[in-house]
Amino acid sequence: MIPYIELLVICLMVTISRTNAQYYHGSDPDDSPYYDNYVKGFFHPSFPGDYPSGNEELLEPETQCNINPICTDSNYRTYDGSCNNPVNPTWGAAQTTFTRLLPPNYADGISAPPVAKSGKVLPLARVVSLTLFPDIKKIDPRFTLALMQYGQIITHDMDLIAGSTQSTPHSTRCCTDDGQILSSTASIPTPCFAILLPEGDPQSLAANKRCMNFVRTITNRDRNCVDNEKPAEQITTVSHFLDLSLVYGNTLQVNQQIRQFQGGRLLASERNGQSWLPQNNNVSAVCSGALSPNEPCYLAGDLRVNQNPQLTLLQTVLMREHNRLADALAQLNPHWDDETIFQEARQINIAQHQHVTYYEYLPLLLGVTNSLKNGLAHENHGDYVNDYSESVDPTIINEHATSAFRFFHNLIVGFLNMVTEHREVSGTIRLSDWFNRPAVLEQGDTFDALTRSLSTQPQRKSTQFVDSEVTQFLFRTPRQQFGSDLKATDIQRGRDHGLASYNDIRVFCGLRRAHTFEDFLDVISPENVEKLAALYEHPDDVELNAGGAVEVLVPGTLVGPVNLCILTEQFYRTRVGDRFFYENGAPKTGPGFSLGQLNEIRKASFAGWLCDNGNNVQLMQPRAFEAVSESNPLTPCETLPSIDLSLWKEGQGLHSWFT
């Protein structure tokens, strides 16, 4: 018997081939059955401001057009990322715009989403998703789910587009509650850019759904912060640095809401002998999947904390790690006040995060050779690196945040294994049953079972194939049959942001411009070139989120050449443009770790985090992003390398801030 979702996809493709060919190639707007009554309503040039997410207590303030931070000679990072660069103190600050590799590709040069070279509309984002990103199950026996999930921690740390809740229901509704197109353009809120479903779509066939909600990102034009003739640039509401802003918040106000103000600790709720993130009191709005207002629903430095079980688990691990560090530092230095303990624990936690990112995660993602060659990682000779440059802008690149790093949505697994200490699968949970419903983590042994799953269950193979849990059921609530489509959202977000075309970025990255679709064969398979030619009229119409996602992988990496180019550029800037990066040694250009302390931090590992902060995890392989093997065996947690925090004891002449 053909599985239900596969049958629906077959029906879709048959229907499209007969009646919906116009949704592939760019079609004349006058011929589109959707254009007159809806699409014309998409291209509103502006809209008023932020929209409530149900997590109002954590919403950042609206951007001021001219951010003029008052910088002090502090030894610690600011929460919002300002003052990192003394010459350009707003570089990397929250509530600033993304930068770009190439100028935006707006249809009107200002803010309207792009159209085909001929002037026709581009294929529906949903059609692009269903054509290029079907659910064909391929797993990667080398890498674990931890590699995929840590990528989400990194991206949540580095950006959050303004005006979007991303994972919780948006107060701006661009479709009816049952997924129908709004009856007239007059009723369409100005920030809407809804994802339309073609005839024959699986969700249309099964549930008569025609529309998925999508709200455009707030830009500097929307806040009247730029001259009328200048193109819109999207705003990110979080610090651009790898600074664990998702743990500590991006403003002093948010930070104060999640601190205990005793012993340098973050706020936590103690239940059943375990430490959990503090309860969010607005359960119905924040945890849209919750079946009861009494269910656990958490508060953290980032409003997306409850999005999915593995994300919430790692946010809990990072909170527990901070408190573990704070408790140890308080014992070593009982005369330190709460603020000193908090900032020192925060500084160590961030340093560990940076170390795991650059020496465990990125070499697997972008290749060891590429990482060393391009200055992302350095051969460890026990010394400082000191590669900070005040001329390098760490601002997040739009092509990175809106396309290249989103490629790894293909690694998501739709059913999560529950794993015992003996690494046996004791059950599974369906991802879409637990979107925005973290209560599952406090049920029985689930927290540890999913912790072991992170380091045991294989992630999906890095291909164009994407799990239907996120292309058919994304963020559905228990009362819904279907949800949204993550890949269609990626395509639509790229259009919203006016990303440069795949062809233009190819040239930027050193590949030759494609004048025919066959010219893409240098990095894309014949089968996928054929699909692109069916979707788009001209090679210049191919979008970055489409072309970049179907490239053949560069050997030794998990990405194709264009995404490798973008990601390498971003992570170089993120490292070298960060004055407080952990491998910088000088007090004014680094966190001020002594050389002994730095070499202790270099012992940090993702495996160590899971061991130290699980409920009762006993065994872990040293390289938790990689599968258990003869060269990476399960090991008692107590035998893994760990940081000797005694080097932070004041009075030994080892810490520059206290000597």
GIHUJO-V686239 format. One record per residue. N is the residue number from 1. PSI is psi as a letter, one per 30 degrees, with the letter a starting at -180 (none if undefined). OMEGA is omega in whole degrees, 0 to 359 (999 if undefined). BURIAL is b if it has 16 or more other C-alpha atoms within 10 Angstrom, else e. Layout:
N	PSI	OMEGA	BURIAL
N	PSI	OMEGA	BURIAL
This chain:
1	k	179	e
2	k	178	e
3	l	186	e
4	e	186	e
5	e	178	e
6	e	178	e
7	e	179	e
8	e	180	b
9	e	177	b
10	e	178	e
11	e	180	e
12	e	185	b
13	e	178	b
14	e	181	e
15	e	181	b
16	e	183	b
17	f	182	e
18	e	193	e
19	f	191	e
20	g	183	b
21	f	182	e
22	f	180	b
23	f	177	b
24	d	176	b
25	l	173	b
26	k	184	b
27	l	176	b
28	k	181	e
29	e	182	b
30	f	180	e
31	f	184	e
32	k	180	e
33	f	181	e
34	f	195	e
35	e	187	e
36	e	186	e
37	g	181	e
38	e	191	b
39	e	179	b
40	f	179	e
41	f	182	b
42	e	201	b
43	h	176	b
44	k	185	b
45	f	183	e
46	l	174	b
47	l	200	b
48	e	185	e
49	a	182	b
50	l	181	b
51	k	183	b
52	k	182	b
53	f	189	b
54	g	178	b
55	h	190	b
56	f	182	e
57	f	180	e
58	g	181	b
59	k	178	b
60	l	177	b
61	l	178	e
62	k	180	e
63	k	168	b
64	k	186	e
65	e	180	e
66	j	179	e
67	j	180	e
68	i	183	e
69	k	174	e
70	j	187	e
71	k	176	e
72	l	181	e
73	i	184	e
74	k	176	e
75	f	185	b
76	l	175	e
77	k	166	b
78	l	179	b
79	e	184	b
80	g	178	b
81	f	179	b
82	l	176	b
83	g	175	b
84	e	177	b
85	j	184	b
86	f	181	e
87	e	179	e
88	i	191	e
89	f	178	b
90	f	178	b
91	k	178	b
92	g	183	b
93	k	173	b
94	l	179	b
95	h	173	b
96	l	184	b
97	l	169	b
98	l	167	b
99	l	181	b
100	l	171	b
101	e	180	b
102	l	180	e
103	l	181	e
104	l	183	b
105	i	178	b
106	k	182	b
107	e	180	b
108	g	182	e
109	f	185	b
110	e	184	b
111	f	183	b
112	k	180	b
113	l	186	b
114	l	174	b
115	l	178	b
116	l	180	b
117	e	180	b
118	f	184	e
119	f	178	e
120	l	179	b
121	l	177	b
122	l	178	b
123	l	178	b
124	k	180	b
125	e	180	b
126	e	178	b
127	e	176	b
128	e	180	b
129	e	184	b
130	f	181	b
131	e	187	b
132	f	191	b
133	h	178	b
134	l	180	b
135	i	173	b
136	j	189	e
137	j	173	e
138	k	180	b
139	l	180	b
140	j	184	e
141	f	183	e
142	e	189	e
143	k	181	b
144	l	177	b
145	f	180	b
146	e	180	b
147	e	177	b
148	e	188	b
149	e	178	b
150	f	175	b
151	e	178	b
152	e	175	b
153	e	182	b
154	e	183	b
155	e	176	b
156	f	177	b
157	e	191	b
158	f	180	b
159	l	173	b
160	j	185	b
161	k	182	b
162	k	174	b
163	g	180	b
164	k	175	b
165	f	177	b
166	e	188	b
167	f	179	b
168	l	182	b
169	k	182	b
170	k	180	b
171	f	175	e
172	j	183	b
173	k	181	b
174	f	176	b
175	l	173	b
176	l	182	e
177	f	180	e
178	g	173	e
179	g	178	b
180	l	177	b
181	k	178	b
182	k	193	b
183	f	181	e
184	l	180	e
185	f	180	b
186	f	183	e
187	g	183	e
188	j	177	b
189	k	187	b
190	e	181	b
191	g	187	b
192	k	173	b
193	h	191	b
194	l	176	b
195	j	182	b
196	k	180	b
197	k	180	b
198	l	172	b
199	k	181	b
200	g	177	b
201	k	179	b
202	e	181	b
203	f	175	b
204	e	181	b
205	e	186	e
206	e	187	e
207	g	180	e
208	h	181	b
209	k	183	b
210	f	194	b
211	k	174	b
212	k	184	b
213	k	176	b
214	k	182	b
215	k	183	b
216	l	178	b
217	k	176	b
218	k	182	b
219	l	176	b
220	f	176	b
221	e	180	b
222	f	180	b
223	g	176	b
224	h	182	e
225	g	183	e
226	l	179	e
227	k	186	e
228	e	184	e
229	f	181	e
230	k	182	e
231	l	180	b
232	k	173	b
233	k	185	b
234	l	183	b
235	k	171	b
236	k	189	b
237	g	181	b
238	l	175	b
239	k	182	b
240	f	186	b
241	l	168	b
242	i	187	b
243	g	180	b
244	h	176	b
245	f	178	b
246	f	176	b
247	e	190	b
248	f	180	b
249	l	183	b
250	g	174	b
251	l	176	b
252	e	181	e
253	e	179	e
254	e	181	b
255	e	182	b
256	f	180	e
257	f	185	b
258	g	178	b
259	k	178	b
260	f	183	e
261	h	174	e
262	k	178	e
263	g	178	b
264	g	189	b
265	l	167	b
266	l	179	b
267	k	179	b
268	l	174	b
269	k	180	e
270	j	178	e
271	k	177	e
272	h	176	e
273	g	181	e
274	l	182	e
275	k	182	b
276	l	173	b
277	k	182	b
278	l	183	b
279	k	170	b
280	k	186	b
281	f	182	e
282	h	190	b
283	e	187	b
284	e	181	b
285	e	186	b
286	e	181	b
287	i	188	b
288	f	178	b
289	f	184	b
290	k	178	b
291	f	182	e
292	k	177	e
293	f	180	e
294	g	180	e
295	l	172	b
296	k	178	b
297	k	200	b
298	l	177	b
299	k	178	b
300	a	180	b
301	f	183	b
302	k	186	b
303	f	181	b
304	g	190	b
305	e	185	b
306	g	191	b
307	e	179	b
308	l	189	b
309	e	183	b
310	e	175	b
311	e	180	b
312	e	178	b
313	e	182	b
314	e	174	b
315	e	176	b
316	e	177	b
317	e	182	b
318	e	174	b
319	e	180	b
320	e	179	b
321	e	176	b
322	e	183	b
323	e	175	b
324	e	178	e
325	e	181	b
326	e	180	b
327	e	180	b
328	e	180	b
329	e	179	b
330	e	177	b
331	e	181	e
332	e	185	b
333	i	185	b
334	f	180	e
335	f	178	e
336	k	176	b
337	l	184	e
338	e	184	b
339	e	179	e
340	e	179	b
341	e	182	b
342	e	184	b
343	e	178	b
344	e	177	b
345	e	177	b
346	e	182	b
347	e	179	b
348	e	180	b
349	e	178	b
350	e	180	b
351	e	177	b
352	e	179	b
353	e	179	b
354	e	180	b
355	e	179	b
356	e	180	b
357	e	189	b
358	f	183	b
359	f	174	b
360	e	188	b
361	e	187	b
362	e	177	b
363	e	177	b
364	e	183	b
365	e	188	b
366	f	177	b
367	k	179	b
368	e	182	b
369	e	179	e
370	e	181	b
371	e	180	b
372	e	183	e
373	e	186	e
374	g	172	e
375	g	174	b
376	e	177	b
377	l	182	b
378	k	175	e
379	k	185	e
380	j	176	e
381	g	176	e
382	g	183	e
383	l	172	e
384	l	174	b
385	e	175	b
386	h	181	b
387	g	179	b
388	k	175	b
389	k	181	e
390	f	178	b
391	f	180	e
392	k	181	b
393	j	182	b
394	g	182	b
395	k	181	b
396	k	181	b
397	k	182	b
398	e	180	b
399	f	175	b
400	e	187	b
401	e	188	b
402	f	180	b
403	d	192	b
404	e	182	b
405	f	176	b
406	f	178	b
407	e	186	b
408	g	167	b
409	f	179	b
410	f	182	b
411	f	185	b
412	k	176	b
413	k	187	b
414	f	178	b
415	k	186	e
416	k	179	b
417	k	169	b
418	k	191	b
419	k	179	b
420	l	179	b
421	f	178	e
422	g	178	e
423	h	172	b
424	k	180	e
425	j	182	b
426	f	180	e
427	l	177	e
428	l	170	e
429	k	180	b
430	k	185	e
431	e	186	b
432	f	173	b
433	f	189	b
434	g	171	b
435	k	178	b
436	h	177	b
437	i	187	b
438	g	184	b
439	f	182	b
440	f	184	b
441	f	182	b
442	g	179	b
443	j	177	e
444	b	182	e
445	g	188	b
446	e	183	b
447	e	179	b
448	e	179	b
449	e	178	b
450	f	174	b
451	e	178	b
452	e	178	b
453	e	178	b
454	e	185	b
455	g	183	b
456	e	184	b
457	k	178	b
458	k	170	b
459	l	175	b
460	l	178	b
461	k	181	b
462	i	178	b
463	a	177	b
464	f	186	b
465	k	189	b
466	k	183	b
467	k	181	b
468	f	175	b
469	f	179	b
470	f	174	b
471	f	178	b
472	f	190	b
473	g	184	b
474	k	175	b
475	g	173	b
476	l	175	b
477	l	179	b
478	f	181	b
479	g	184	e
480	k	176	e
481	e	182	e
482	l	174	b
483	b	181	b
484	a	184	b
485	j	184	b
486	e	182	b
487	e	174	b
488	e	176	b
489	e	178	b
490	e	179	b
491	e	182	b
492	e	180	b
493	e	176	b
494	e	177	b
495	e	177	b
496	e	182	b
497	f	179	b
498	h	181	b
499	k	173	b
500	l	183	b
501	l	176	b
502	e	181	b
503	e	179	b
504	e	179	b
505	e	173	b
506	e	182	b
507	e	177	e
508	e	184	b
509	g	173	b
510	g	174	e
511	l	181	b
512	l	178	e
513	k	177	b
514	k	176	b
515	f	173	e
516	l	178	e
517	e	179	b
518	f	178	e
519	f	176	e
520	f	184	b
521	f	178	b
522	f	182	e
523	g	181	b
524	k	183	b
525	l	178	e
526	e	180	e
527	e	181	e
528	e	173	b
529	e	178	b
530	e	178	e
531	e	179	e
532	e	179	b
533	f	177	b
534	e	182	b
535	e	190	b
536	k	179	b
537	e	191	b
538	k	177	b
539	e	180	b
540	f	179	b
541	f	184	b
542	k	185	b
543	l	181	b
544	e	180	b
545	f	177	b
546	e	182	b
547	e	181	b
548	f	185	b
549	f	182	b
550	g	177	b
551	l	172	b
552	k	184	b
553	k	171	b
554	k	181	b
555	k	180	e
556	g	180	e
557	l	176	b
558	g	183	b
559	l	173	b
560	l	188	b
561	e	181	b
562	e	177	b
563	e	176	b
564	e	178	b
565	e	183	b
566	e	183	b
567	e	179	b
568	e	179	b
569	e	181	b
570	e	185	b
571	f	170	b
572	e	180	b
573	e	181	b
574	e	179	b
575	e	190	b
576	f	178	b
577	g	182	b
578	j	181	b
579	f	183	b
580	g	180	b
581	k	196	b
582	f	181	b
583	g	173	b
584	k	188	b
585	e	184	b
586	k	184	b
587	e	182	e
588	f	178	e
589	h	179	b
590	l	180	b
591	f	175	b
592	g	176	b
593	k	170	b
594	l	180	b
595	e	177	b
596	e	178	e
597	e	179	b
598	e	181	b
599	f	171	b
600	e	179	b
601	e	179	b
602	f	174	b
603	f	183	b
604	k	178	b
605	l	176	b
606	e	178	b
607	e	179	b
608	e	177	b
609	e	182	b
610	e	179	b
611	e	186	b
612	f	190	b
613	g	169	b
614	l	176	b
615	e	181	b
616	h	178	e
617	k	185	b
618	e	186	b
619	k	178	b
620	k	173	b
621	k	184	b
622	e	180	b
623	i	190	b
624	f	175	b
625	f	183	b
626	l	184	b
627	l	175	b
628	k	180	b
629	l	178	e
630	e	180	e
631	f	181	e
632	i	190	e
633	l	170	e
634	k	187	b
635	k	173	e
636	k	185	e
637	e	184	b
638	f	180	e
639	f	178	e
640	k	177	b
641	k	179	e
642	l	182	b
643	k	174	b
644	j	184	e
645	f	178	e
646	f	178	e
647	f	176	b
648	g	178	b
649	k	182	b
650	k	178	b
651	f	178	e
652	g	179	e
653	g	187	e
654	f	183	b
655	j	190	b
656	f	183	e
657	f	189	e
658	g	180	e
659	none	999	e
